[in-house]
Amino acid sequence: FDCSGLVQWTIKKTHGIQIPRTTKSQSLKWKEQLNLNLNQIKVGDLIYFKTSQENKISHVGIYIGNLNFIHAPNRKDNVKKSEITKFWKYRFAGFVDLNFILMWTEPQLKLLKPQ
């Protein structure tokens, strides 16, 4: 996985919805909902970072609590847990509430198992 592929796959598997494939597409879709207050982040929220030289949002992960998040650093590396300190705190670009995403994204009925 790359970072956005991990996030897209996780949301599809856990909630049966399809979100945009790339970090750029995700961050543009929810740019009005980006929250910069880390005191309000909750487990499951999508967290965005500016890691490129252009200072644009270029990395995404999933917040897991206690100032930690999981992410795929790149396609060649394993999924990692990282702490939002130093490197990541400086590059923090905001987060989007998972509940907002779930409320405003149509379920992909074909992804859900028949009942």
C-alpha positions as CSV (number, residue, x, y, z in Angstrom):
1,F,0.0,0.0,0.0
2,D,0.8,3.6,-0.2
3,C,-0.7,5.9,2.4
4,S,-4.0,6.7,0.7
5,G,-4.4,3.2,-0.6
6,L,-4.2,1.9,3.0
7,V,-6.8,4.5,4.2
8,Q,-9.1,3.8,1.2
9,W,-8.9,0.0,1.7
10,T,-9.5,0.3,5.5
11,I,-12.6,2.5,5.1
12,K,-13.9,0.1,2.4
13,K,-13.4,-3.0,4.6
14,T,-14.7,-1.5,7.8
15,H,-17.5,0.7,6.6
16,G,-18.4,-0.5,3.1
17,I,-17.8,2.9,1.5
18,Q,-15.5,4.1,-1.3
19,I,-13.5,7.2,-0.6
20,P,-11.2,9.0,-3.1
21,R,-8.1,7.1,-4.0
22,T,-5.3,9.7,-3.6
23,T,-4.3,11.8,-0.7
24,K,-4.8,14.9,-2.8
25,S,-8.3,13.9,-3.9
26,Q,-9.3,13.1,-0.3
27,S,-7.9,16.4,1.1
28,L,-9.5,18.4,-1.6
29,K,-12.9,16.7,-1.1
30,W,-12.9,17.5,2.6
31,K,-10.8,20.7,2.7
32,E,-13.6,22.6,4.3
33,Q,-13.8,20.1,7.1
34,L,-10.0,19.9,7.9
35,N,-9.7,20.6,11.7
36,L,-6.4,21.9,13.0
37,N,-7.1,21.3,16.7
38,L,-5.4,18.1,17.7
39,N,-7.3,18.2,21.0
40,Q,-10.5,17.3,19.1
41,I,-9.1,14.3,17.1
42,K,-10.8,11.0,17.8
43,V,-9.8,7.4,17.0
44,G,-10.6,6.6,13.4
45,D,-10.3,10.1,12.1
46,L,-8.2,10.6,9.0
47,I,-5.1,12.7,9.7
48,Y,-3.2,14.7,6.9
49,F,0.3,16.0,6.7
50,K,2.3,18.2,4.4
51,T,5.4,16.1,3.6
52,S,6.3,17.4,0.1
53,Q,8.6,20.2,-0.8
54,E,5.7,22.1,-2.3
55,N,4.1,22.3,1.2
56,K,0.9,20.7,0.0
57,I,-1.0,17.9,1.7
58,S,0.8,14.7,0.6
59,H,0.4,12.1,3.3
60,V,-2.6,10.6,5.2
61,G,-3.0,8.1,8.1
62,I,-5.6,6.9,10.5
63,Y,-5.6,8.2,14.1
64,I,-5.5,5.4,16.7
65,G,-5.3,7.4,19.9
66,N,-2.7,8.8,22.3
67,L,-1.1,11.0,19.6
68,N,-0.4,7.9,17.4
69,F,-1.5,7.1,13.9
70,I,-1.0,4.2,11.5
71,H,0.1,4.9,7.9
72,A,2.0,3.4,5.0
73,P,5.1,5.5,4.5
74,N,5.5,4.3,0.9
75,R,4.7,1.3,-1.3
76,K,8.0,-0.4,-0.4
77,D,7.7,-0.1,3.4
78,N,5.4,-1.8,5.9
79,V,2.5,-0.2,7.6
80,K,3.8,1.7,10.7
81,K,2.5,3.2,13.8
82,S,4.0,6.7,14.4
83,E,3.7,9.3,17.1
84,I,2.6,12.8,16.3
85,T,5.7,14.5,17.7
86,K,8.5,16.4,16.2
87,F,8.6,15.4,12.5
88,W,4.9,14.7,12.2
89,K,3.6,17.5,14.4
90,Y,5.6,20.1,12.4
91,R,4.0,18.7,9.2
92,F,0.5,18.3,10.6
93,A,-2.1,19.7,8.1
94,G,-5.3,18.8,9.9
95,F,-7.7,15.9,10.3
96,V,-11.2,15.0,9.1
97,D,-13.8,13.5,11.4
98,L,-14.5,9.9,10.4
99,N,-18.2,10.4,11.3
100,F,-18.4,13.3,8.8
101,I,-17.0,11.1,6.1
102,L,-19.4,8.3,6.9
103,M,-22.4,10.6,7.0
104,W,-21.7,12.2,3.7
105,T,-20.4,9.3,1.7
106,E,-22.8,7.0,-0.1
107,P,-22.5,3.3,0.9
108,Q,-21.3,1.1,-1.9
109,L,-24.1,-1.5,-1.7
110,K,-22.2,-4.0,-3.8
111,L,-19.4,-4.0,-1.2
112,L,-21.7,-4.9,1.7
113,K,-22.4,-8.5,2.3
114,P,-26.0,-9.6,1.5
115,Q,-28.1,-10.2,4.6
